[in-house]
Amino acid sequence: MKKLSIIVPVYNMAADGKLDYCLKSLVNQQLSFGEYEIIAVDDCSTDESYEILKDYMARYPDKFIALHSEVNHHQGGAKNIGLAKARGEWLGFIDADDFIVPDYYERLLKKAEETGADMVGCDYTMVTDHSFNVGKVVHNNNYSQTGVMNKERYKNLLIETGSLVVKVYRRELIVGDYVPETKDKLDIFPEDIFYEDNAVSNTWMLRSKHFEYIDEPLYFYYQHDASTVHSISMKNLEDRMTAGREIVAQAKENGYFEEYKPEIEFQYTVLFYINTLFSAMPKKSGLKNVYGFCKKLAMEMQETFPNFQDNEYYKEKIHPEEKKLISYQMKSHLFFYCYYRLLWFYRGLRSGKQNAR
């Protein structure tokens, strides 16, 4: 066994040095706790990504494994292939356009060794260049979630799970007692969708017995136009909805839906409904048949959680303007749609007048 396995799903990341910078940050990790392996899985790229991976495997044969998927199944599929090969006591993930400080895994695993934690996270910083200059810092978790887990900490973790990639996990949280390399692929992540992390990570959170957190930005989240979060398409929006449905299905299948129903309801409301609605509605989204799409979205929201507006987290955390617009849609989609479009029209007029001054 290795101490750590790092799974890297890769799809068309060769341009602008993104993949190379990510991999350099991985092969140069300063880990004193034992050997680690990097398992990079090319998800049927059409650029030079797989050639870059094979070059790294040739240069670092003791720690780098390059795999190739014959069919594009998105990040979930690539992660499932990587997990089947992973031999680490600990598992970590990184997006192929991001990078980490040289002692990233050293710091996280040291915190685990000192505290007995089986899951450790930290903060990340949003950057627009390939350097270690810290940009905007995002607090990925908080101290109210840390320590030996109890119901209150689980609730806090479900409400603010943070990003999957900005953590390490003891392998049993994710793959149970699976023996490495006995399968070509595991069935952990949903495939062929974006937001696969959101769909399944709750189950891991609730398996954790002890979570710890380092209040420092050790992970560098590289911002560029091609990234998933900066893309608005019907596929992107429908995948959010699929991930939201999977959150509910996973909770019911694994027996924690009733115990954490308010938290699951809020997660679903934000991912499935609110984020999707306010991504689709702006005119700049350029999507077709927005009226019909958002009407169906609202209907499914009402069918799944008819009283979501009474949820305490919803009342506390959702912006008042968004809550007002949502209440309009729940009463009349036609009124909501017309009101929203007029609102953006007048805001555009005001903005144009201010720019003309």
Phi, psi and omega in degrees: 000147172267163175288321189215138169243130179249118182263127182234101173284135187230129173214111174051057181244016184288328187296147173061020176073012184299307183295317181299318181294320177300310184293325175301319180293336180277313183291341181260018178295138180262090185245116182262359186271357181141184182283149176228160178231147176248120179248102181259126185245113178281124185264057176065045180298152176253003177250206184270013185303312183294326176297321178296318180297316179296325177296318178295322179294323178293324183277332183231061185296339182280345185222352187241127178239123177254122179241159182225131175266131180285341181234138179282114178239021181065186186298325180301317179295317179296319179294322178297322177292315180297319181296328180295334181264344190295130181249010186279147171293332177239150179237138175224156178231150174214141174284143190288355175252005178254176178207168188224158178293156185301334181250026182306301183288331174300314182294316182293317181288328175296318177299321178295317180298319183289329189249343185083015181290151174251003175207131183223136178231177177207187177268170174227164178235141180267124186227158181240007176219166180271082176206172178259028172281120185289130176259219179295127182267132176247124179280106189285333176216193178206166187288344177292346181265352192265158179111189175294128191288141171223182187298320181295318178292322175299317179300313180299323181289323179292325180287324178228078185290332186075177184279142177301319187286344183261045180204162165238154186224139167298139191302327184294336177299327186257313187250003179063228182260023179302135178271125185303144172067019176267351176224159176281336184202145174259166179247067182258306182265144170294144183253161175070017174226157166277172178062029180295331179296313181302326186294327191237348190291336179304320183297321178292318181303319184279353171272339182295139177260339184204118180246138175230163190214136175253120185277060179213146179277096182259347181250133184251113185265103188281125183264125175204162190294335184276353184289156185302317185290344179261006182253133174239114178213164178297323177299315180300314182291318179294328177292325174301316180296318177299317179296322177297315177299321181293326175304313180293316181298317179297319181296319179289317182295324184262006169080021179241011183296310184292321183294325182240036184300316179300321181290317178295318178301316181293316177303312180299316181301316182289309185287305185293316192255298190295308181298323179290313181302310186275000166270324184281324190291321181303139182301328182293347178296329177070015181280151179270151177052045179298322181303307182293320180298312183289331176294315178296322178302312180296321180296318179291325176300313180295323180291322184282313179224083185298337183250029185299333181288347176269355180298132184296323178293321178299313181298322185279322194255339182275138183299139182306321179295320177294319179297323178296313180296321179295320179297324176297315182293322180294335178271318181203113180294322180298314179298314179303313184297313180295317180299315182297314181296319177295321179301313179291327178296313180291326176295323176295320178297315181297317181297321178295321179293320179294321180290335181280345182284000000 
